[in-house]
């Protein structure tokens, strides 16, 4: 069997704040293969972004702390690397597109300066070669009138154009893995579709793996090969995209899909909301984190958090209940 490109093992991350300890990521494990697209979904604050930032050494330490785990990239543990070693990988081997391009781009530097920075850091080249490469990249991601645009600043770009520039920067060194942290959140629906199509096209052309962090299950259906569902810092379900939509097995996943607008939904059927609120991450986890909001909760759910186990081939859930029967698994 082929070794995984990225192998996350029992990752635990917390933050120390005046109010106490925030248990942000609570022992997640998964693998990502070469050229695979993995979607990580869940509501805001469930640990999606923190888990990715931590493996790249991008969370502040302190207040952040990586309590346990490994993040093996091609067999090497990213969590054990020095800052200098990580700098050799960030941008070159693993690139990241952040959620808000306006705050991710430096407002006082030209687009030329920012687009060329990554590959001039990792690839020796002259200023003329860097200029040619920047023009190629911005043209590749669909930015018009590139020579003029290179001289401009981020505030002169629209939201969609800024995100395209961010994608060009991320792809500049031909990474093996692209992490996209909700890159379409601040954009209108038409631009969102264009950005998704762009990432899919770049993925296919470059043969890279993609981790797409999102709370939008509609995007996941057309983009991902496999899906991880997170809740309150835990992984609660993992499956290939077709199994997740056709046969969800965790009550939280079922609730999320029930809340998703559908074109074939009858007009007289209301969208189903999830009652209650997520648990406070300041409280040390005990029992199933979804128990307070679950319609199928059992006595065991309050006392013991279920492990992520296989329920069918290539489909894992963390639940004590068989959602099809409502009885214990």
Buried (B, 14 or more C-beta within 10 A) or exposed (E): EEEBBBBBBEBBBBBEEEEBBBBBBBBBBBBBBBBBBBBBBBBEBBBBBBBBBBBBBBBEEEEBBBBEBBBBBBEEBBBEBEEEEBBEBBBBBBBBBBBBBEEBBEEEEBBBBBBBBBBBBBBEBEEEBBBEBBBEBBBBBBBEEBEEBBEBBBEEBEBBBBBBBBBBBBBBBBBBBBBBBBBBBBBEEEBBBBBBEBBBEBBEEEEBBBBBBBBBBBBBBEBBBBBBBBBBBBBBBBBBBEBBBEEBBBBBBBBBBEEBEEEEEEEEEEEEEBEEEBBEBEEEBEBBBBBBBBEBBBEBBEEEBBEBEEBEEEBBBBBBBBBEEEEEB
